[in-house]
Amino acid sequence: MDKTQKTIGGMFDRIAPVYDLLNCVLSLSLDVLWRKKAVACLEIRDHERILDIATGTGDLAMEALRKKLACRVVGLDISREMMRVAGRKRDERNWRDRYSLIAGNALQMPLRDQTVHAAMVAFGVRNVPDVEGLFSETRRVLKAGGKFAVLELSIPPGRAIKAVYLFYFRKLLPRIGSLLSGRSAAYRYLRDSVLVFYTPHQVEDLLRAAGFTVVRSLPLTFGICHLFLAEKR
């Protein structure tokens, strides 16, 4: 699959105006609960600096900002249109001084070593061509003992749930996504990128290889999403 910065960034630029609506429709709003769990497990403290990788339209960052009113979030993304939406949502809440947006590649983050207290990413890992490289770069910018929360879609293990999920994912999701966004290729990519992505156990191995201790590995909603909590060794 073509996961170059130009291709992925361009794809998300095109679907940015309807991204939030489609997340809500396609996940039946379960993505809201998943983000809450991811932020909660980081146990963010006041005045900490949090990195939101692939910040997109800012929903994960917004959850962190609501959770701890005195924390600050740095959002990094390659899609300027997605960040434009995030910026509008930020400004509506008067959070400009607490949520900064940076255009950049997650494999070469424009941040100094050990400058963030915690990091998080929701549904962005599978869009990166080098997952271990992303994890290593995240470890570089984290302070000692810093936590890293990863949310990613996965294939449920149970036979019955898996069968229903795969029917929805293979047949219905691309059609709904195409109908609402007019961008059929983007939602075929979403389907395919999940189907060929690493298993949760493989993601755990990649985190360890990058220098993290895996603190939690938790399937959510019958395993259609997975939450990983890692800590910098």
N, C-alpha and C positions, 0 to 999 in steps of 0.2 A: 504494500500500500504506500502511496506517495504521502509522506508525512513531512515534507520540507516546509520550512517556515513560510515560504511564499504561498504554497498550496493551502495549508491549514489556515493561515491568517486570512487569505482571500475568501475561503469558504465561510469562516465565521463572520467576516465583514458583511457578507451577503445575507446571512440569516439573522444578524443582530437585531433588526427591528421587531422580529416575532419570536426571538429566542425564549424570553420569559414566558410568553403565552404557551409555547409548545412544551416547555419543561413542565408546566402545570398540567396540561392536557395529557401528555404522553406518560407521565409518572403518576397521574391521578393525585397530584399534590404531595406525594410521598417524599419528594426531594426536599421539601421544607423540613420534615421530621429528620431526615438523614443529616442535613446540615446542622440542625440543632444538636444532634448527638456528637457530630465531629467537633464542633466548637466546645461543647461541654467537657469533652474528654481532655482538651488541652489545659483546662483549669487556669485560664488566663488571669493574670493579676493586674491591678491598676498600674498604669504607666509603662506597661510592657509594649515592645514593638513587635508586631506580628506581620509575617510575610504571607500574602495570599497569592500563590502561584496559579497562573491561568485564571486570573480574577474574573474575567468575563464581564458580565453585567453587574457584578458586585454583590450577589446575594449572600455568599459565604462571608465576605467582609462585613456586610451589614449586620449579619447575625452576631459576629464577634464584637462589633461596636455597640450593639444593643446589650450584649452580655456584660461588658465591662466598659462603663462610660468614660473611664480615664485611659484606656489603652489607645494605641495608634496602629493603623494598618497600612502597609505598603502593598499595593496591588500591582502585579506584573502580568503583562499579556502581550501577545504579538498582534492582536486584532485591535486596531484603533477604533473601529466602529463599535465593537463590544464595550471598549472602555469609554466611548462617548456616552453610551447608555448608562454605564456605571457612574460616570461623572454627573449626569443629570439627576440620578437618584440620590447621590451624595449631596449635591447642592440643595435639593428639596428639603433635606434634613439638616442643613447647615452644618455639615460634617467636613467641610473642605480642609479644616486644620487638623483633622484626625485621620483622613483617608487620602493618601497620595497615590497617584496612578503613574506607572512607568511603562513605556513601551520597551519590550526587550525579550530576548530569547532565554527561556528557562535553563538552557544548557550553558549559557554564558551570562549569568546574572550581573547586572551593573551595580553590585553591592560589595562592600568590603567584607573580609573575613570576620566571622563572629560578631555580627552586628544586629541580629534579630533574636528575640527570646523564644519564639515559636514559629512554626511554619505550617501551612495547610494548603491542600489542593483538593478540589472537588471536580471529578469527571474530566480531568485534564491530562492525567498520566498516560492514558492510552493514545493520546495525540502527539506524543513526543517520540522521535525516532530512536532515542537511546535512553531507556528508562533508568538503567543503572547510572548513566551519566547525570541524569536529572537528580537522582537520589544523592549522588556524591556532591553535586553542586549545592544542593540544599544543606547537606551536612557542613559544607565549607562556611556558609553564611550564618549558621546557627551558633549561638553561644554554647559553651560547655553544659551538657545536661539538658539542652533544649529539646522540646518535643516537636514531633512532626505528625500531623494527622492527614491521612490519605483516604478519600472516598472515591470508590470506583464501581462501576456497574460490573456484574458478574453473572455467570450462569448458575441458576439454582441447582443444588445436587439432587433433590428429591424427584423421583421419576414422574409423578403426576404433575407437580408444579412445573417441572422442567418442560414437559410436553406442552402445557398450556402457554407457558412463557415463550417458548421458541415459536409456537404458532403466531402469537401476537407479535413477537419481535421480527420474525421473518416476513410475515404476510401483511399485518395491519399497520405496524409502526411506520414503515416507509411511505405507505399510501396516505396516512393521516398527516405525516410531516410534509409530504409533497403538496397535499391539498391546502394546508394552512399557510405554508411558506412559499409555495411555487418553486421550491428548490429540491427536486427529487434526489439529486446526486448527494446532497448533504445528509439526507436521512438514510440513504443506502450506505453511505460511509459510516454513519453512526451504528447501523446494524452490523456491518461487516467488522468494524473495529472492535466491537465487543465480542463477537463470535471468535475472533482469532487472538484475543488478548490473553495474557498470562493467567493461570489459575491463581487463586489466593495464596496457595502454598508457594508458588513460584515468586509471587510478589514479596512474600516474607523473605525468601532466600535472597532476592535482589536488595532488599533493605539491609539485611545483615552483611552482604558483600560490600555495601557502600559504607559500612561502619556504624550502623544503627543496632540497637537492641529492640526487638519487637516486643512491646509491652502488652498490646492487645491485638487480636485479630478476630473481628466480630462480624458474622453474616447478619444482614438486616433484611427484614421483610422476606423471609423464606430463602434468602441468599441471592436475591436479584440485585442487591447492592452489598458492598463489603467495606467495612471501616477498619483501617489499620492505624494503630498508634505506635509510633517508634520514638526512641530517645537516643540522642547522640552519645556515643560511647566516648 
